[in-house]
Amino acid sequence: MVVGGGGREHAIAWKLRQSPRLGELFVAPGNAGTAAIAANLDVKAGDIDGLVAAAREHRVELVVVGPEEPLARGLADRLEAEGIAVFGPRQAGARIEASKAWARELVARYGIPHPTFAVFDSRTDARDYVQSLREPPVVKADGLAGGKGAFVCESKEEALEVIDRLMVEEALGPAGRTVVVEEKLAGREVSAHAFTDGRTVVPMPFACDYKRALDGDRGPNTGGMGAYSPALWLDEPTERFVHQQITEATVRALAAEGIDYRGVLYPGLMVTEQGPLVLEFNCRFGDPETQVLLPRLKSDLLEIAWAVANGRLHEVAVEWSTDACVGVVIASGGYPDEYRTGYPIYGLGAVEEDVLVFHAGTALGDDGTVVTAGGRVLTVVALAPTLTEARAKAYRAVQHIHFTRAHYRRDIAAPAQDAKVQ
């Protein structure tokens, strides 16, 4: 059973479906895309009791958890107590994403590269600290905030306003009662995913995503408007440093804290002039990075997930294609702010055979028509020997797909936007 209903979960289900070892496949709650390859279950990803009951009812042997919230709320612990294997960390491990303050203190204790930071429960202390800084900082809500908890401030006055919004007005509820104030970094962001069973750590290729809604990295932050892999601008020594000094070091740190971490560990990094530094940790696959990573995976994802869940990752060979992959998100007009849903989607059958279309905010209408049902609607994904070819192929496919007020960025993996995309 795959938990979640976005593009990430469609990509996971699609890859699991390729395994010769797969029997039945369920997705809870899924979308119109997963309905074509699995049995969707009418259970929301946040319904912990419902997910456990569904896993028992359908005699599920392995659960792959997509989103962070159910992990942070202890879904893995509950399932394991029922004797069901889980790909995804227990609540103690998920804290690395659920509490930015805890994660920052962890990396500080174990010497894992990170920006200068301070943690505050007191509004007055947080404001005094900001006033003492030479440069405007980044202010982050400690808890889960659906990707809306980090504020890159252009002035100290803006940082003070953010602190008041979070700590006094409680704009993000309990997530903002504690804040992390940290140094603003200059450099390039990259996503570093790895499989781990708590001992063995197997890195995935690097990927880059696009968080802003509009071309040229303008507009509001979103869940992600596209991604590409590999990150050709990263050199091998830097990649090796990330694997050894950040990803593997973090898994060792978690083990030293008594945490048996199993699933995906995904540090989001800023590669600065001083080297890579951890911006944040995620306890699951990224979205939309998953949509450009799993098409490059040559190995059996079900075998990997089963080995991770059972502490036997060292027994599995994990191989990746050398092809490049580009994914373009088509969103509802107005996203990430107000948008409408229920529009029919046309042209899904018109894309090239080897182009992948992963569904996110989609549903089946009463007549079987696929309609929009969310902010990010589809991720259109293409593989090719080079990023330039993959990009051209993905955008050709995007032109075939239409729905009312569809919106997408036109600069995903564009050479002008990234001088070393080839």
N, C-alpha and C positions, 0 to 999 in steps of 0.2 A: 504494500500500500504506500503510495506517494501522498504526502500531506502537503496541500497547497493548491492554488488555482491559477497561477500566473504563467508567464512564458518560461520561467526557470523550471517549473514543475512539468510543463509540456515537454521541454527538452529532456528532462530526466526520464519521464515515462517513455518517450520515443527511444532513448538509448537503452533502457531496460528491456523494452519490447524486442530488441535485436538478440537477446540472449537465448541460446538453445535450452538453458536451464529454467527459463521462466515458465511457470504454470499460469495462474491467474494474476491479473494486474488490476488493482483498484486505485482510483485517485479521489481524494477527499479535499475540497469539493470538486476540483477539476474545472474544465471549461469546454467549449464546443470542440476544440482541437483534441483534447484528451478523450472525449467521448468516442472518437473514431478509432482509438487504439486501446482503450481500457474501459472498465466499468466505473463511471462516476458515482460517488456516494454523496448523498445530501447531508454532509456533515462539514461544518465550517472549520477552518484550520485553528481557530481559537477555542473550539469546544473540546476540551481535554477529555472530559468524561465520555462524550460522544465518539471521539476517535478511538479511545480504548475499547469501548463497547463494539464499535464497528470492526476493529481488528480481531476481537474475540469471535464475533458472529461469523465473520468470513474466513476464520481459521488462517489468518495472515501469519506468515512465518518471519517476514522482514518488513520493517517500516522505514522508509526513507523520508526524512523530514526536510521540507524546503525552507519555510520561513523561520525567522529567529524567535518570534513570540512564543509558539508552543514549546520550543526548547527551553526558553527562559522560564517558562511556567512549569517545567518538570515533566513534559510528556515522555521523554526517554526513560526517566525513572519509573513512571507509572507502567509503561509498556514492559520494561525489563522485569518488574515485579510480577507481571503476568506470564513471564517466560517467553516474551516475544523479542526477537533481536531488533536492534535499532541502529540505523546509520544516522548519527547525530549525537552530540554530547549530552550528558546529563545536566541537570540544572546548575550544578557547581561549575562545570566547564563553560556553560552558556553565559555565565556571568562575565566572561571576557568581552562579550558584546553588550550585555544587559546593563553593565555598570562601567561607564568610561573611567570613573574615578578609580575603581578597583583595578581595571586593566592598566591604567597609568602607574599606579603604585606597584603593580606586579613587575612591569618592565623596569621601573626604577630600582627595585630590589635586586633584580637579576642582571642588570647592566645591558639590557637590550636597547639598541639605539632609538631615542625618542626626543621630541622637542622639550624645552623647558616648560614646566607646568606647575600649577598650584590648584588645590581642591578646596572648595569652600561650602560650608553649610550656612554661613552667616552672610547676609546681604551686605552688611556694613564692612566686614572684612574683605569681601570680594571687591567692593567699590574702592576701598583704600588701596588694595593691591593694584588694581587697574590704574589708579591715579599715580602710583609710584613707577609705572613702566615708562620706558622711553618711547616705545612704539605701540600702536594699537594692536590688541591681541585677537585671538580666536576664542570665542566663548561657546562652551558646549554644555548642553543638558546632560546630566549623568546617566539618565535612564533611556529606555527605548522610546523613540519619538518618530518612528516611521520615516527616517531619513531627513527629518526636519529639525534636528536638534543641534546642528553646528552652525555658528554664525561667524563668518569671516568679516571682522569689523574694519571699516576704513578710518575710524577715528576713535579716540578714547571715549568721547561723548556717546558714540553709537554703542560701544561696549557697555557703558553704564546703563544705557536704556535697555539693552538686551538683558542685563542682570536683573533689572527691575521687572521686566516683562516675565521672566522665568521665575524669579524668587518671590515677588510680591503679587503680581497679577496671576501667577500660575498659568501662563498661556499654554504650557504643555503638561499641565497637571502635575502629578507626583514626579514625573521624569525630570523636572527642572528645579526641584527643591534643593538639590546639590548641584553645583556647577564646577566645571573644570575650565580654568583660564590658562591658555597656553600660547606660546610663541607662534607667530604667524610665519610660515615657511615659504620660501621661494624655490621653485623647481618644477619637476614634472611628476604627475601622479601615475601610479601603476598598481594593478591588482595582482597579488601573489597568492594563488591558491595552492593548497597541498592536501592530499589524503593522509590521514594518520590514524593509527589504532592505539595511540598513547605511547608507543615505543618506536615503531618504524614510521618514518616520514617520507612520503613520495611526492615531490613537487610536480605541479602541473605547469604548462606553459604560462608565461605572463600574458596579461590582457590589459587593454586600456578602455575605459568607458567614458561616456560623455554625459555629464550630469545636468547641464543647463538645457533649457527648453528650446533655445533659438540658436541659429547658426552663429559661429564666431564666439561660442561660449557666452552668449548673452541670455538675459531673461532669468526667470526663477529656477531654483534647483528642482529637479525631478527625481524619480526613482532610477532614471537612466534612459537616454534617448538613442543609444546605440553603443557598439563596442567593436573592437577588432583584436585579433591575436595572430601572430606573435607581436611583441613590442620590439621591433628591429633596432630601435635606438638604444636599447640596453646592451651593454657589452658583457661578455662572459664573466669577467672578474666580479662585476656588480651582481650579476645573477647568482653567482656562487656565494657571494657575501650574504645576500638576502636569504638563501636557503640555509646557510650554516649559522649565521649570526642573528637571524631574526626568526625564521619559521621553526627550525629545529631547536633553537635556543628557547623559544617560547613553549614548545611541547615539553622540553626538559624542565622548564620552570614550573609548568602546571603539574608535572609529575612530582616535583619536589614539594609542591603544596598539597600533595595527596590526591590530586585530581587525575583520574583515568579518562583522558580526553579521546573520544572516538568520533570520527566524522571528517568534516572539512574544516581546516583552519585557514582563514583568509585575512591576512594583514593587508590593509590599504596603506600604501606607502607614498611618501614624497621623496623623490630622488633629488637631493640638493647638492650644492658644490662640496659639502662636507661628507656626502654619501647618503644612502637611504635611511630615512627615519620613519617610524611607525606613526601614521595619522590616526588609525583606528584598527580595531580587530572585529572580524565578523566570525560567527560560529557556524556558518553555513555557506553554500554556494552563493555567489553574487548574481544579481539580475540587472543588466542583461549579459554579464560575462559568461554565465553558464551556456547561453545560446551560441556563443562562439568557441567555447572550449570543448563541449561534448562532441560536436561534429568532428573535431580533430582527434578524439580518443579512438584508437584502433582496438584497444582491449575491451573485454566484456565488463561493463559497468556493474552488472549484477554480481559477478564474481568478486570484483573489488569491494563493493558495498558489504557483501556477506563476510569477506575476510576482515574488513575494518571492524564490523560489528562483533566479530568473534576473536579479535586480537591476533589475527594471522596474516596481516598485510604482507609480511616478509615472504609469504609463500606465493604471491601473485606477481606476475610480470605486467608492468604498466607501460604501454607503448603509445606513441603519439604520431600522427601524420605530420609531415613537413609542410603540408599545404597551409596557406593562410586562410583566415576566415573573417568575414565582415558581417555584422548584423545591424540592420536599420530598424528602429522602432517606429511604427505608425501609431499615432496617438489621437485621441479625441480632441477636437478644437477646443481651446480653453484650458486644457490640462497644463499644469497641475492645479489650477484654480477651478472655477465652475465649468462644467461641461455637461452635455446631454448624452444620453445613451438610447439604445433601441433602434439605431439606424442599420438597415441591411448592408452587408458587405458583399461587394461584387468583385469578380475577377480572381478569386482564390484558385480556380482551376486553370487559369491562363498562364501561370508562371512556368518557367522551364522545369523540366522533370527533376533535375538535380538541385534545384533551389528549395530550401526548407522554409516553411512558414510556421513559426511557433505561436500559438494563440495565448493571449493573456486575458484581457477584458472582452471576452466573447461569450455568447450564449446561443442556444438554439431556440428560434421562435416557434410558435405553435405549428407552423407549416413546414418546419425543418430548416428554414432559412437561418444562416449564421448572421447574428446581429451584434452590434457593439454593446458592451456591458461594463465598461470601465474606462479608466483614463488611458493607460497604455493598452492598446488593443492587440497588436501583432508585432512580432519581430521577424523580419525577412532576412534570411541568412544564406550566404553563398560561400562555397569553398573554391579555391583556385590555387595554382602554383605560386602566384604573387598576390600581395595585398591590392595592387592596382587592378588586377584582373578580377579578384573577388569583389572589390568595391563596385566595379562597372556591372558585374553580373547581378549583384544585390539591387542596385538602383534600377536596372532594366526591369527586374521583377516588381519592384515597388510601383513602377508606372502602370502595371496591369491591375493593381488593386485600388478599389474606390469605395468610399462611403462618405456621407455628408459630413463636411467640416473635418475631413482627415488632415492631420498635420504630421510632418516629419522633418527632421533636419537634413540638409543637403550636403553637409560637410563631414559626415562620418568617414574617418580614415582618408580624408582628402590630403593630397601632397602639400597644398598651400597651407593647410592647418598643421600639418606634421611633416617637416622637411625630410624626415628619414623614413617615411612610409614609401615603400617601393613596390 
